[in-house]
Amino acid sequence: MIFLLIYSFKIFAQANFEKGYFINNNGEKTECLIKNVDWLNNPTSFDYKLEESGKPQTNDITKVKVFEIYNTIKFIRAKVTVDLSVTNVNYLSKKRQPDLVEQELFL
């Protein structure tokens, strides 16, 4: 009984490679298997395989415009202005304007 319980946790804890694609900076679309890690934050990179038995590779935000796991999630690279002001009241600055910084993110 305990073995089944431990084994079921192991199954749910693993991230799977799922069917998807990415589009590189030259506009070339590559069908692949992308590791679904249930991103909580905006990713800056992702792991993929070209075939099920292939070796995992990594791609990052500087090389890819778009990546998608079919019927699950899609990320598009964009330049955005982000407010990096501190949210902790104890560390607030005296200036009233937000601390805006331009960043390139997957949204």
N, C-alpha and C positions, 0 to 999 in steps of 0.2 A: 504494500500500500504506500509506504513512504517513498519507494523507488518511483512509482507512478507520479506522485506529487512533485518530486524533484525533477523528473524528466519533463513534465508539462511546463514547469517554470523555464527550463532550458529552451524549449521550443519557442515560447513566447518572447524570450529575451533576445533571440537572434534577429538581425536585420537581413531581409531577403533582397536578392537582386530581382528586379521586376522589369518587364518590357517597357521600353521608352526610347527616347532619342535625344540628341543634342544637335544644335546648330552652331558651327564654329564662326569665327570672325570673317571668314571668306564666304559665308552663306551656305556651306556644305552641310547637309543633313546626314547624320550617322545614326542608324538604327542600332540599338544596343540593349543591354540589361543594366539598369541603374540601381545601386544599392539604396533601398528605402530606409532611412534612419529616422523617419518622423521628425523632421526638423522643427525645433521649437523657436529658433531664431533664423534670421536670414543666413543661408549658407554662403560660404566663399569658395567652396569646392565640393566635388562629389566624386564618388567611386563608381566605376562602370566596368563591364566586361563586354567584349565584342561577341562572344559566344558562351554558352553555359559552362563549358569546361575550360574556358580561357582564363588567363591571369588577370586579376583586378588591376585597373589603371586608375589614375586620378586626373581630373581636369579641374581647372580653376576659373575664376571670374575674368581673368585677363584673356582667356582663350575662347570663351563660349558666350554666345549671345542669349541663347535659350536652352533650357533642358526641361524635359517632361517625363514623368512616369504616367503612362496611359491610364485614364480613368481615376487618377489619384491626385496628382499635384503637378503644377507647371510653374517654373520660375523664369522670369525675364530680366535681363540685366538692364539697369537704368541708372543714370546719374541723378541723384536727388540731393536736396539740401536737408540736412538733419540737425535738429537742435540737440546739442550735447551739454546743455546746461545741467547743473547738478540738481537732483530732486530732493536731496536731504537738506532740510531746513537749516541745520547746523552749519552747512558749508555753502550757503548761498552767497553770491557776490553782491556788491552794491550797485552794479549796473542793471538797468531795467531791460535792455535789449537781450534777446536770446543769443546764445552762443552757437551760431549757424556755421556748419561745415559742409562742403560738397563732398559726397562719397559716391562710389560706384557700388551698387548692391544688387543682389538677386531679389526681386520682389515677386 
